[in-house]
Amino acid sequence: MRSREEVEATLHIAKLKPAELLPPVHCLSFSPRASAGECCLLQLEPGLCAELEAGRSLVIRGDKDEQAVLCSKDKTYDMKIADTSNMLLFIPGCKTPEQLLVDQASCNVIHTQIAGFSNNYWELRKCRPKLKKLKKLLMENPYEGPDSEREKALTDSKYTMEDLLDRIQASEEEILHQLQVINACKIEGYWRVLEFDYEMKLLNHVTQLIDSESWSFSKVPLSICLQELGSLEPKEMIQHILLSYGKKYTDEDEVYFEMNADKICTATAQMLLQNAVKFNLSEFQEVWQQSVPEGLTTRLDQLKGLALLDRNSRPETIFLLKVEDLPEDNQERFNRLFTIREKWTEADITPYIQDLCAEKQTVGALLTKYARSSMQNGIKVYNSRRPIS
């Protein structure tokens, strides 16, 4: 235990002037139980500190074969170890200079034991939620309708929200948003996606009713839909398909849906393309227009992220290429795309990489990092920076 005289003698040897320092002195010693590795340091941004101070939780998620992420209620962060050249000491009850100035009654010599130490800390970096696994899990057992024999036979491969939070590396709000994006619905407490043929069957019931009643696609009454179609399919499924392909609103106390023409055209295109390797483009456009409900107009821009056009083949062709089927990792995504096509225009590749953009990142920045540009027939094209096997 050092005395004040010993402290001042040490300051004199170090050629430090006591008058230039705060009067209190911390004398540190290692506790017999102090060791590295027992405690971890986590660097938090102010927003995450506020979450904890408000009593909310931060959760670390990831299976054994996955890189751990930390999730708040609405954001996801990569966790990476950052080494530091300075040893970081864990000192219980340590007071900062500001606190010492406020507490003028502090003893001049404060003896403190070091509880632990570390040469690194966990650094957080906001990242895209890892949601690819969500659709994969739900597709293990897609919902094929109440009369499906498979539905009666399979009792597992169903997931509650708690199950998804345990398996998916994303925050609760990000998972809920993605469930909405993939048109998932809750059936008997489990989140499910509809089998595509069953989804199209439900959509066909609705569009046929709209046609037979001569309704506008911008004003489809919920009550009559449930009344007319409730004998064919569960009313919950009819309402779900209206929510998936339309926008709900109220007019004079009646609930209506404004149907999304682009979504209906896109789903019809997927139905036509899913069983064909390649489709003659002009023939496809003709069949596609004939297949959508009367009054809707098909456009190629409705196929962004769903199908790819080959303008260089003769005749021109189109084939199914869904962005949701591509890898989630940036490098793996670009490798797959450059395997499919050696050179891409920015317009063609953008729908397939836009979801990879981090916050405030542009498609152009991604292309600069993962692709090499060149001019071909006066048009800028992009190819891989590395050999593709």
Disulfide bonds with the S-S distance in Angstrom:
none
